[in-house]
Amino acid sequence: MRDILDPITTWWDAEETFGLATVVQTFSSAPREPGAAMAVSADGRAVGSVSGGCVEGAVYELANEVIKSGVPVLQRYGVSDDDAFAVGLTCGGIIDIFVEPASQQRFRALGEIAEAVQAGTPVAVATVIEGPGQVGARRIIWEGDRAEGTLGAGERLDQAVDDDARGMLAQGVTAVRRYGAQGERRLDDLAVFVQSFAPPPRMLVFGAIDFAAAVARAGKFLGYRVTVCDARPVFATKSRFPDADEVVTDWPHRYLSGTTTDERTVICVLTHDPKFDVPLLEVALRRPAAYIGAMGSRRTHDDRLARLREAGLNDAELARLRSPIGLDLGARTPEETAIAIAAELIQLRWGGSGQPLTATTGRIHHGQLPGDREAHLLDEQTA
């Protein structure tokens, strides 16, 4: 929903009722992740996408019906049959889409949620999508102890969802969680969709060179909040890195020691100068990060490893280092190198082989999203 917040907030401000369709669960080769959304205004305008085009027409019609009826619907779309005009996912996946009417009366917190997302303030939205209780009931969970609304089945359910939602928010996870009507975690008859609006993950790019400008541009495209850092003020300027969210002039290891990283953070070391990258990597390899990559030749890499071992890093810490950085695409230019780095990030996130799809078999989309506990069963059913 993040991608369509601006237009739907405009409709919400104008006190219009619109249909909001959200992907809540995916199985097999589904084209979009949970949280992807499409909205349809009362006068027929549409924004966003839930399937990359496969079932948009059917969802559009369903959203119009929901606007008129006022009743939310959980709809599953799977593989299309032999009829060329059948509604289904040509990619072979299965998606569950929750379609609900939205307005100021039905979604009172939307304006505040939009402001929080714009400001980078973490917030989670929990919605009952199936089971006993009030389907469509919503609760907004903020960091700390603040929560608003109720899921309609009592305080115990609200508290259980609050606990899970705060953990999911910390990890940036969006998924369906199942409970008993009173919040029992051993039961699964009530489904709650928890959508996390966490701040974008960070990409820290060290080394104010032309490769860094291309990597910063690719990072922004992939949704990271990008920081470029270099100790040389003549090179670390906003004009040289217009795509970066911030440009910092500081010694790289000192800046990294004083800033925050987590399990989603990407660190790209492009300096390939021992006086910068060895102290920097000594810090980086001992703190949370999803990815730590360093540019340089294989000879540079071997020399760097030797220096890091002399600095006291062990084999487990050194094993976290991706060097030379990026996938083997034969990249030469800064832009090509940035694509190779971006490709490695995507591969690590989803578990792809890095091979041409023509040389592989089986599923195109790798890995299971959080909450995708039925994926293997549905794979067998749709094979």
N, C-alpha and C positions, 0 to 999 in steps of 0.2 A: 504493500500500500504506500510505501514511502515515495515511489515514483509518481503517484497521482495525487499526492496530498494538496498541491497547489490548486488544481481545478476543483476537486471535491470540496475543499474548504471554501472556495468562492461560492459554490452552490449552497453549502451549509450556511454561509454568512447571509445569503439571499433568502434564507428560510425555505429552500426548495427541498422536496423529497426526491431521493435518487436511489437507484439500485446499486448495491455494492457487492461484487462477486470476488471472493478471495480463495485462492488455492490453499487448502488446509492440510492436505496429505497427498503424497505421490507414491507411486509404485513403479518399478521397472524403469523403462526409458521415457519417463514423463519429461516434457520439454521445459517446464518452469518449476521453480522451487516453491515450497510453502511460503506464503506471504505475498506472492505475486497477485496483483489485483486488477480488476476492470470495473469501471463504474459507468452507469447509464443514467442520464438525466431524464426528468419527466418529459422533456420535449424531444427526446431521442438522440441526444449527443452521447458519444461514447469515448472514453479515454482508458488507456492501459491495455493490458493483455494478460490472459490466463493460460494460454497454450501455444503462443506463437502462430495463431491463425487456425489451428485444427478445429476447435469447437467454439470459436468466438461468436459465430452466428447464433448457435443454440443458446449460449449463455446470455447473449443480448436479448433474445426473446424471453428467456426465463426471468431476467432482471426486470423487464417491462411488466411481466405478470406479477412479480413480487411487489412492485411499486403499487399496482392496483389492488392486490389482495391484502397487503400489509403483513403477510405471513412469510417468515424466512424458510428457505429450503436448502437441504444438503443433497447435492446431486453428484453421482459418480459418472464419469465418462471413461470408457475403455476403448478397446480395439474396435475399429469399424468393421462391419461384416462385408459380404461380397457385393452388396449394393453400393455402387459408386457414390450415391448421394446420401448414404447413411451418416449419421453424426457419430464421430469417433476420432480417436487419436491415430493418425497414420503412422506415428513413430512406434506404436506397439505398447505404449505405456498406459497407465491408469491414473487418473487424478480425481480427487474429491474436491468439490467446489461448494463453498457455503455462500448462498446468495441471500442478502437481507435488505430490507428497506432502511434507509438512513436519512436522518433529518435532525434538526436541533432538538426535537422532542425525544427521538429514539436514540440519538448518539450525542448526548449533552457534552461530553468531554472532548469531542473531536477538535475544536478550536484550540484547546489547551495542549492536546497531544501534538498538533501541528506546530505550535510554538516551541514545544520541548524538542521535537525532532530538529527544527531549524537551529535551535540553540545547542544541540548536542547533549541534551539532558536525557539520561536513560529512562525509558518508560516501557511497560509491558501492558498489553491489552488481552484480557482473558475473556473468551466468549463461549457460552454453552452452545454446541452445535448438534448434539444428539443425545437422546436418552431421557430418563425421567427428569422432571423439573421444567424450568422455563427456557425453552430453546430461544436463543437470541439474547438472553440475559448477559450482561457485560460487567466486568470489574476492571478497574484501572489500577495498576500496581507501580508505584514509584520506588526508587531507592530509599533505604531507611525504613521507616515504619508507616509511611503514608500509603493508603489505598482508598479507593472510592467505588461506590456501587456495590451490588451484590449479585451473585450468580443464582439467587432465588431458591436455594435449597438449605439455607441455614448457615450459621456462623462457622461450623466445623468444615464445610466444603470451602468456604471463602478462605479460611486460614490455611488449609492444605494447599490450595492453589496459590495463595500468596507465597508460601515457602518455596514451592517449585518454580514459580514464575521469577522470583528474585535470583534463584540459582541459574535459570535459563538466561535471564537478562545479563548476568555477569559474564556468560559465555557467548552472548549474541545468538542464542538458539531460538528458533521458531518452530513449534511442533504441536501435535495433539497429545494431550495427556488424558488418561482415563481414571475414573474414580467411582466409588459407590456414591449413592445419593447424599450421604453424610460425610463425604470426603475420605472414605475408606480406600486405601491404596491397594488393597488385596482384591478389590472388585473393579469391573471395567464397564459397567452399564451406562455410565454418563461420560460423554466425551467433551472435553474443554480444549479449545484452540487457543494457544498462548502465542501471541505475536510480539516478539522483542524488537523494540526500536532502540538498539544500543548505538552509541557513537560509532562512526566508521572505524575499522581497524587502522592502525598506524603503519605507515611505511617510512622508515628512516633511511635516507640516502646520504652516504658520506663520500665527499669528494666533489667539488664544484667544477666538473668537467663536462664536455659536450655529451658524453654518455649519460651523465646524471640528469641532464635536461630531458633526454628521451625517456629514461626510466621514470622520471617524475610524471611525465605526460601519460605513460602507460599505466602507472599506479593510480592516477586520478580516474582514468577510464575504467579501471577495475573496481573503483569505489573506495580506495584508501584515502586517508588523510595524510598528505605527504609533507615531510620535513626534509629539507636539504641543509646539510651542515658542512662547513669547511673552516679551517683556521685562518684562511687568507681573505681579508675583507675586500680586496680588489676583485676577487672572483665570486665571492658569496654575496650576490646582489639579486634583488627581486627582478630586475630587468632581464637577467640572464636565465631566470627560472620562473617564468610567469605562471606555470601550471602548479607550482608548489604552493601549499597552504601557508608555509612559513619558510623563511631562509634564515639560518642561524650562523653567526660568525663566532666560532669557538673551537678549541681543540676537540676533535671528535670524541676521544675517550672521556674527557671531562664532561662534555655535554651529555653523553650517554649515561654516565654515572649519576647525573642529576635529574634525568627525566624518567618518565614512567613507561614501562613496557609490560605486555601481558602475552598470553598464549596465542593471540591473534596478530601480534606485531611482526612486521617484515623488516629485516635489517639488510641493506645492500651496501657493501663496502667496495667502493670503486676507486679508492685512492691509489692502490698498488704501489705504495711507498711505505717501507718498513717503519719509518719513524712515526707514521700516522696509524697504519692498519694493525700493527702488532699490539700496541697498547689498547687500541679500540677493540680488537677481537678478544683480547684477554678479558675485557669487561663483558662484551656481548655474549660470549660462550658460557658465562656463569650467571646469566639472568634469563627470565622468561622470554620466549620468542617462538613464533611459528616457523620462521625461516631466517637463516643467517647465511648469506652468500658473499663471496669475495671475488673480485675481478683479478685476473693475472694469468700469466702463462703457467704451464705445468712446472717449469723450473722455479718461477716465483712462488708457486704453491708449496713446493717441497722446502724451499728456504723459509717460507712463512711457518710451516709446521714445525721445523726445527727450532725456530725462534720461540714459538709458543710453548713447545715442550721445555725449553730452557727457562721459560717464565713460570713453569710449574703446572701447566694444564695437563690433564690426564687423557687417556684414549677415549673415554666416554664423552668428555667435553669436546674433544677435537672431532669426534664423529658427527657432531651437529653441524659442522662447517660444510657448506656447499661451495666447492672451489675446484676448478674454475667455475664461475657462476653461469647459470642458465643451461638450457637443453642444447644438445648438439644439432643445431640447424644450419651450420655453416655460416653463421652471422658474421658480418664484417663492419657494417656501418653502425653508428649509435642507435639508429632506429631499429635495425635488424637485431642488434644485441638486446635492446629493450624488449622486443617481442620474444626472444629466447628466454629472457628472465621471467617475463609474464607467463610464458608457456610452462616453465618449471613450477611456478607458484600454483597454476591451475592443476597441473599434474599431481602435485603433493596434496592439494586440497581434496581432490576427488579420486585419486588412485589410478589414474590412467597409465597406460604402458609407455606413452611417448612414441609409439610406432604409428605409421600410416594406417588409417582405418581399413584400407584395402588389404592390409597384411594381417588383420586380426579377425576374429570371429566372436560371436556372442553379443552381449549387451554393449551398446555404444556408450551409455551413461554409466559410469562406475560408481561404486560406493552406495551406501544407504544413508539417507538423510535421518536426522534424529527423529524417533517415533515411527520409523518405517519398519516396524516389527513384522508386518504381514508380507513384506516384499517377496521373500523367497516362496511363499505359498502362491502368491498371485503370478509370479514368474512361471510356476509349473502349470497354473491354470490357463495361462495365455500363450504358452509355448506352441 
